[in-house]
Amino acid sequence: MSPASTKASTTSVGAPSDDRLTPSTPGYRRMSFALFAAGVATFALLYSTQALLPAVSADFGVSASAASWTVSAATGALALCVLPLSALSERFGRSRLITVSLAVAVVVGLLVPFAPSLEWLVALRMVQGAALAGVPASAMAYLAEEVRPKALVAAIGLFVAGNSIGGMSGRIVAGWVAQLWGWRAALAAIGLLAVVCALVFRALLPKARHFTPGSLNPKALAQSVRGHLSDPLLLRLYGIGALFMTVFGAVYTVIGYRLVEAPFSLPQGVIGSIFLVYLVGTVSSAAAGKLVGRLGRRGALYLAVTTTTAGLLLSLADSLPAVLVGLVLITAGFFAGHAVASSSVSRTAKTGRAQASALYQSAYYLGSSAGGTLGAIAFHSGGWAGTVLLGLLAVLGVVSITLYGTRVARAEHRMLLATARR
């Protein structure tokens, strides 16, 4: 059977019929649940220590900035490994790379609770983050190859929902288990949750039928990356994604330290439950498309910036309701801004979209890593006000980039008009 026949069947009149997955085909639901499970495992593991940082600090006798490396090391390693692992997925297959990535991350996740020191904990988390990079590097490509275009948005939406729910549920489970049995037991619980999710993924994922192995061509990869990094618009989008994630990483890395202290003095389980605010992000991400339709891309970014800024300022109040509303606004603004920037990358890149998206993810997670560490340092130096100041500076960076983009667009428009008049 020829390669083409494996990708499409033929109708009675000889026209090719697309046999990729749709909601009406048997494998679609299995595929959706499989990638949902992979998303839950990935983000439960990636941010497993974030809600536990005060307990980690107390156990090892270290500062918030030192403990924050248990988060930053994982997200930083993921950022550095997304691009090379996306290249490996072109050669060895999407499903195989996701399987290996989850297997390694889960094994490390079962070792993490036994880390004898902070240094060992950070090192294991770094390995775990590097392994997890194979999931986002491959999942989107798998969906693009195996799902019909009309069903692709819904399929990606379910995978992203798995990411969001994994990140949220991992922190909540960790918080309550830590309150009862300590942070090591909490990390063990997250590891076991990830084991179950990885097994569900492997059992349900349909065999890839439309993947064609490519050769590993470092020269072509480097050429594609150079092309994207020389595109001014893509660079601005990468910067916006990194800066938004700096705000988000700083706030959610440090918020536990603030809430465990006076005047709040909340227990660990309640602090973990604060991450239910993530559900707001699901709503604002879904609304981003409508915002762009009404306000344009830059208008939607300005609204996201305004919402995030209002949340940062409101969170300064020594009132729990005010802090919670502030977190809601920060989360809504972040997810809306991230949705606008990330969707614009694929639309902007004319070739090498996989590498363009991988570069965005690298910038995004580097922002998370920087935000977690710098936010903790700012908190150690100036309290919550220091962390908020860092967030406001990052937001100012987003505004500056967007304003510059607006000026460039207007200049290009004037040049086009002048050329047309000649």
Secondary structure, DSSP 8 states (H G I E B T S, - for coil): --HHHHHEEE-TTS-EEE-SB-TTSHHHHHHHHHHHHHHHHHHHHHTTTGGGHHHHHHHHT--HHHHTHHHHHHHHHHHHHHHHHHHHHHHH-HHHHHHHHHHHHHHHHHHGGG-SSHHHHHHHHHHHHHHHTHHHHHHHHHHHHHB-HHHHHHHHHHHHHHHHHHHHHHHHHHHHHHHHH-HHHHHHHHHHHHHHHHHHHHHH----SS-------HHHHHHHHHHHHT-HHHHHHHHHHHHHHHHHHHHHHHHHHHHHSTTT---HHHHHHGGGGHHHHHHHHHHHHHHHHHHHHHHHHHHHHHHHHHHHHHTTSS-HHHHHHHHHHHHHHHHHHHHHHHHHHHHH-SS-HHHHHHHHHHHHHHHHHHHHHHHHHHHHHHHHHHHHHHHHHHHHHHHHHHHHHHHHHHHHHHHHHHHHH-
